Amino acid sequence: MISYNWDDSIDVARKICDRLTTAGYNVWIDKGQMKGNIYEKMAEGVENAIIVLIFVSPHYETSEHAQREASLAADLHKRIIPIRVQQDHKPSSWLRLITAGQFYHDFSFGSFDDNFKDLLDSIASTPGVESIRSDNFAASSTNKKDVEEEEVVETKTSQEEGRWATWSKNQGLLDTDGGSGGEVAKKEELDFNEDNISDHLRTFADEIDRDNRTKLLDIYVHIWKSHELLGAAEYFPTRLDLSRVTLDIDQISALCYVLKNVEKQVEILDLFECGIQHQSFNIIALTLKKMRKTQIRKLNIGFNDLTSNSIDQIISLLPVIKDKLLLYACFSDDRGGRRCANQEEREKLQRALNKLTTSRPKVYVGLFTSLQAQR
C-alpha cells in the first residue's frame, strides 16, 4: 500500500507505484478521491497489505487521514517503509513514533533510478512478499495500464494469520537447524530488565562469550521491538561471533536495527553457518552498505544458503569491509546442499575487486574453494 499526501507527494508516489507495478507487484494506491466510506477503503488497503510505504512530508504529518492509515498499519504490525520526499524533513510527534528505528529511503535528492533500486531491494527482502507479485508477471504492462485507469488498486494477499511464523519455518529459520547442523538459538527465560540492560550490554562490549550469544540476541530483539537503543549501539561487541547459531527473522532484524546505529569499527562479525538465506541476507547487506561511520574488518558469511542472485549484494559490501570477506560454500546447490561460487560468480566478484579504488592500503579477500581474490 502507498500512503501519501496529495499536496506534496503525488508525483513521486505515482511514479513509484508505476515502477512497482511494472516490476510485477500488486499495489494499492488512492488514484483519486475515494468514493463511499473513505475510512472503510483506507482500512481495507492497510489490512490487505504486506508492506505500507509511508511518504513522509509536512502535509502528511498534519493529515488526519494519513495519521489513521499509518497508525492502523503500526497496530496491525505491517512492515512500514518510510519514503522521504522533502530534503532534511524530520518527522515529529506521532509520525516520529511510528517510523522510529526504520530505515528511510530518501527520494528528495540523488538519482531516482538508484533510489528506486534500493527500495526494490528492501521490498524484496520482506518475508511473504511473493504473495503480492502479479500472477502473470509477463502481463505487467497490462497491469500498469489497469493501475492508471482505476481509482484504487487492491493487493492480492495471502492469509495474514501466521504469515511471519510460517515463512520463517519454511525458510529454516525457526525451531529448526535449517539443515546446517548448527545450534538453534533457543528461547529461554530472560534475566534482564530495563534497569540492567546497559550493564549486560557493557559486559559484551569487548568480546561476547559463546555462552552469552543467545542472551545478547534476546536483548537486541527486546530493544528492536521497543524502538529504543538503550546503549546497544554504544556497547556493540567489537568481536561478535554468532557462528553456528541459527538466526530467525526477528533476530536478524534486531541485529540490523542495532548495527545501523553503530559508530565504531567492528573487528569481526562472524555469521558462519547461521542458516541465512537470500531474503534475510538482503536485509543484512542493505543495512551494512548504508552504515555511515562504521567499517567491519572481517565479515564471515560462509556456509549459508544464499543464491546466485546474492552476488550483487555481496559485491555491494566490498567498500564496507576493511580486510576480509569470507564466503566459503555460502550458496545453496540444486540438491539442498551448499556450494562454492561458480566460475561466473567468481569472475563477477573479481571484476568488482579490480574496480575498487583505495586511498589507503586495504585487503579484500573473497574465499571460494581455490580462489583468493586480493587487492
N, C-alpha and C positions, 0 to 999 in steps of 0.2 A: 504494500500500500504506500502511496505517495501522499504525505500530509504536508500541505504548503499553504501559503497565503497569496491570494491573487495580486495584492498590491505591489509586492516586490520580488516574487519568486516564480511567476507564471512561466516566463520564457525558459529558464534553466530547468524547471520541473518538467515541462512538456518535452524538452529536448532529451532529458534523461529517460523519461517514460518511453519515448520513441526508440531510443537506443536499446533499452532493456527489452522492449517488445521484439525488436529486430534480433536480439541475442537469444530469443526463444522463451522469455519469461512472460507469465501472465501477470498483468499489472492492474491494480485498482487505483483510479485517479478521478477526481472530480473535474470533468471537462467543461462543465457549465454550471449554472445554478441548479442544484439538485432539486428534483420535484418530489412532492409527497412529504413524508415525515423526514426532515433533514437528519434528526438525531438517530432515527432508525437506520437510515442509509449509512451514516457515519459508523454506527456500531457494527453493521454488517461488514463494512470494509475492514475494520480493525479485527473483528473476531475471525474472519476468514483468511487473514494474512499470516504468513510466517515471519516476514520482515516488514517493519514500518520505517520508511525513510522520512525523517523529520527535517524540513528545510528551515533551519534556524535563521531568524531575522527579527528586527524590531517589531514589524507588524504582526508576525506570527506570535510573538510573545504577548502581545496585547489583545489577541483574538480569543474570544470566549469559545468559539467552535474548535480552534486549534488546541486550546487547553483541554477540552473534553476528549478530543481524539488522542492526544499524547498521554493523558492520564489513564485512559482506558487501556491503551497499549501497554503501559507500565504495569497496570493492575493485572492484566492477563499474561504478563511475563513474555510478551513478544520481544523478538530481537529488535532493538531500536538502533538505527544508524543515523547519526546527525550529519546533515549537509550544511556547510556554511556558505551563505550566498552574499554576505556583505563583509568585506575585509575588516579584520580586527574586532568585529562584533562579538561580544561575550554575553551569553545569556545570564539572567539573574532570576531571582525568585523561584517560581515553580518549575520553569524550564531548566534552570541550572540543576535543580534537584534530580529531575528525570534523566538528564543527559550526563550526570556526574560519572566519571570514570570511563565514558565512552570515547572512542577514537573518532575525531571529526574528519570528514572528507571535505577539504576546502576548495570549493569551486569559484571563490571570489578572485583568484589570480592564477596565473600559470596556464598551461595547455589544457583545454577541455578534454582532449583525447587521452592525455596522460592521467588526468584526474579520474576520468571515467574508467580507465583500465584498472586503477587501484580500487575503485568502488566495485567493479565487477569481480575482482579477486576476493574482496571482503564478502560480497554476497555469495560467491561460490563456496566459501568456507563454512557457510551456515548449515548445520545439520537439518536434513529434511528438505533442502532447497530444491531437490529434483522434482518434488511434488508440485512445484509451481512453474515447471517448464511446460511449454506448449506440447500437446500430444503429438503434433506433427511439426517438427522443427523446420522442415523444408518449406512449410507454409507460412513462415514467419512474416514474409512480406504481405501476405493476405491479412495476417493478424494485425499488422501495423495499420493497414487501411481501416480495419474494423475499429481500432482504437480511435482513429481520427473522427469516425462517424458517430461513435457512441458518446453519450454524456458521461457514463460511468462504466468502466470495465471491471468486472469482478474476477477475483482469483479462483482458480481451481485449487483445492487444498485437500490434503489427507486429514483423517480424524486427528484432532488436536490431542486428545487424551493419551498420555503415554508416549507422545511422539519422540521427545528427547531421550527417554529411557530406552525405547525400542531401537532408535537409531544407534545409540551408544553400544547397546548389547550386540547389535548386528555388526558393528564395526570392531568388535572385540575389545571394547574399552571399559565395559562394566562387568564386574563379578566374573571375570574370566582371565586366563593368562594370555588370551589372544594368539595362542599358538607360539608364543615367544619363549615359553619356559621361564619367564620372569616372575618375580613375586608380585602378588596383587596388593595394591595399596588399600589395605583393609580399613573399614570404618570402625574406629574404636571410640570408647567414651573419652571425651576430651577433658583435659585438666587445666585449660586456660580460660581466662575471662577478660573482660575489658580492662581490668586493673593490672593484670600481669602479662598481657600480650607483648608489650615492649620489652619486658625482662626476658621473655622466651626468645624473641627475635634477636636481642642483643647477644645472646649466647651462641647464635648461629652465624654471627656476622663474619667471622674469620673462615670457618670451615664447618659444615654441618656433619655431625656424626651419622653414620649409616642407620643407626637405630632410631634416629630422630627425624628421618626424612618424611615419614607419614605425618608426624605431628606438624611439621612445617607446612606441608601441603594443606592439612586441615585448617591451619591458621590462615593461610592465603585464601582458601575458599570462603572462610568466615569474613575476611576483610573485603573480598570481592563482592559478596552479597550485601554487605553493609555499606558499600561505596565509600569506605574510609580506609586510608592507608595505615594509620596507627603505627607509623615508624617502619613499615615493611620495606619501603624503598631505601631508606637510610641504612637499615640493617640487613640488606640483601647480602647473602653469603658471597664472599669473593671467590669461593670454590664450591660450586653446587653439583654434587654427584647424585643424579637420580637414575643411574643405570640400573636396568632390570626391574624398575618399578613400573607396572602397567598403569598408565595415567588415563583417567576418564576425562570426559569433555569439560566437566566443571573444574577439575584440577588444572587442565591446560589453559582454560580461560582465565582462571585465577592467577596462575603463574605469569601469563602475559599481561594481566592488569597491573601486577606489581612491576614487572620488568620494564614496561614503557615509562615508568616514573623513576627508574634508577639513573643516577648521575655519577657513577664511578666505574672504573674498569673492572670487569669480571674476568678473573683468571681462567676459570674453567666452567663451562656449562655442559654437563655430560648427560645426554638423553639417549644413550646407547640402549637398544632393546627395550624401549618403553611402549611398544605397541602403537606407535604413532603412524597414522595413515594420512593419505594425501590431503583430505579436507582439514584435519587437525594441523598438519604441517603448514597449510596456508595461513592459519591463524598465527602460528609461531613466526613464520617468515615475515608476514606483514608487520607484526609487532617489532621484530628486531631491526628491520630495514628503516623503520620510522623513528628509531631511537636517536635522539639528537646529541646527547652528551656522554654516550657510553660506547665503549668498544669491548668486544669479547676476545680474549687472547686465543682461546681454544674452544671450539664447538664440536661436539661429537654427536652425530645423528645416525651412526651406523646401526645396522641390523634392525631396521624398522620396516615399514610396509608402504613405502612411497611408490608412486607410479612414474612412468616416463614423463608425464606432464609436470612433475615436480621439479624437473631440471631447471626450468626458468626461474622458479622461486629460489632454488639453491644458488644459481648464478647471481641473483639479486642480493644475496647475503655477503658476497665476497668483500665489498668495501667495509662491512661491519666487523669482519674477522681480522684480527691483527696478525696471528701466527698460523693457526692450523684449523682446517675444516675437515673433519674425518667422516667419510661417507661409506665405509666398507659395508657391502651387502645391504644397502639401505632400500633396495627396490624389491617389490613383490614379483614373483615369477608366475607363469601361467598355471603352475601346478600347486600353488598355495605356499610355496617356499620363498626363499629370498635369493636375490642375485646381485652381483656387482653391476656396475654400469656397462652397457654395451658400447660398441665402437662409436656409434653415432653420438651417444651421450658424452662419452669421453672427449670426442673431438669438439663438441659444442662447449664443454667446460674449458678445454684448453684454449679455444679461441677467445673466450671471455677473459681468461687469465692473461693472455697475451696483450689484451687491450688495456689492462689496468695501468694507470699511471700513479706513481708514488712520489711523495715529497720527502719521505724518509724510508730507511730500509724496512721492508716487510717480507714476510714469507707466507705464501698461501699454499696449503697442501691439500689436494683432493686425492684421497687414498682409495683407489679402485684396484683390486687384485694386483696387477703388476705396474699400474700407473701411479707415479707420484709426480704430480704437476707442481712445479715450484717456480716462484719468481722472487 
